[in-house]
C-alpha cells in the first residue's frame, strides 16, 4: 500500500494536520486515518481492500513514512521577526554595526593581524574593542548522566532536585578572553537564592558594569575605546527611577499614584512639538488637586 505515492501523500497530509497544533501522534491515529471514508475511497479506486490495520502495522507504517518515536525538540520562537518595525530596526542596527566593525582589531584566516583605521597609539592604532557580557548559572546536582562503570557496580542514590546554584557574570573580549588587567577583573560569582545572597538584579549589574569600565580603562590607558554589548534580558532593560512609563497608568487623576512602589515622580514629558514640556502632575497651587497625578485621559487631551 505504501508504494503508492498518492496514498502516502494523503496519509502524510493527515498526519501533519493532526500534529500541527502540537498534539502528540499515536499509532491509533494511523489506524483511524486508514479506516476513514476519504482514504477508504482512495484505496477502493486503487483496487486495495484494507478496511483497517492493527496498531503494530501502524507503527511499522510510521517508521516507513519517516516518523520516529523520540523526545520533542524545542524549536525557536520566530513570531514577529518579519514585522515591519522589527525589520527596520535590524537594518538600522546592521548599518550602525558596519561603522563599528571598521574600527575593530581583526585577523584574517591565516592569523595575520588586520589593523583598523585609526590614528597611531603606543602598540598599534586607536581602535574599538568589543566587550560582551553574559551570565551562566551552575546547579549543584547538574552532573553528567553517562560514565564507564563495572557491570557489578551497585547504583548509589542521587540527590533530588537541582540543588543550590552559583551564578557567574563576566565580560569577554576577542583579544584577551575574560576582561582583566593583571589581578583585577570584573567577574562576579553570586550565590542566588532567597535564603542566600538574594537575586542578581539591575543594581548589582550596574555596579559590575562600573567595575568593568574601570578595569578596561586601566588596561588600555586611553589607547582604545570599549563597546559594551548586552543581550535583551529583562534586568538589562531597567528604566531610570523617574523615567516616563505608561504601565499601570490610571485613567483619571489620583493623589497617591506611583508607576512603581517606592519610586519618585516621573519626569516631565514633551509635547508633540518637541519643545514644550508637559508636566504629568497638577501644580502645587491647583485649587482642588494640588500635586495629583493627572491621569491618562487628561494627558492625552493636553497632547
C-alpha positions, 0 to 999 in steps of 0.5 A: 500500500505504501508504494503508492505515492498518492496514498502516502501523500494523503496519509502524510497530509493527515498526519501533519494536520493532526500534529500541527497544533502540537498534539502528540501522534499515536499509532491509533491515529494511523489506524483511524486515518486508514479506516476513514471514508476519504482514504477508504475511497482512495484505496477502493479506486486503487483496487486495495481492500484494507478496511483497517490495520492493527496498531503494530502495522501502524507503527511499522507504517510510521517508521516507513513514512519517516516518523520516529518515536523520540523526545520533542525538540524545542524549536525557536520562537520566530513570531514577529521577526518579519514585522515591519518595525522589527525589520527596520530596526535590524537594518538600522542596527546592521548599518550602525554595526558596519561603522563599528566593525571598521574600527575593530582589531581583526585577523584574517584566516591565516592569523595575520593581524588586520589593523583598523583605521585609526590614528597611531597609539603606543602598540598599534592604532586607536581602535574599538574593542568589543566587550560582551557580557553574559551570565551562566548559572551552575546547579549543584546536582547538574552532573553528567548522566553517562560514565564507564562503570563495572557491570557489578557496580551497585547504583548509589542514590542521587540527590533530588532536585537541582540543588543550590546554584552559583551564578557567574557574570563576566565580560569577554573580549576577542583579544584577551578572553575574560576582561582583566588587567593583571589581578583585577577583573570584573567577574562576579560569582553570586550565590542566588537564592532567597535564603542566600545572597538574594537575586542578581538584579539591575543594581548589582549589574550596574555596579559590575558594569562600573567595575568593568569600565574601570578595569578596561580603562586601566588596561588600555590607558586611553589607547582604545575605546570599549563597546559594551554589548548586552543581550535583551534580558529583562534586568538589562532593560531597567528604566531610570527611577523617574523615567516616563512609563505608561504601565499601570497608568490610571485613567483619571487623576489620583493623589497617591499614584506611583508607576512603581512602589517606592519610586519618585515622580516621573519626569516631565514629558514633551509635547508633540512639538518637541519643545514644550514640556508637559508636566504629568502632575497638577501644580502645587497651587491647583485649587482642588488637586494640588500635586495629583497625578493627572491621569491618562485621559487628561494627558492625552487631551493636553497632547 
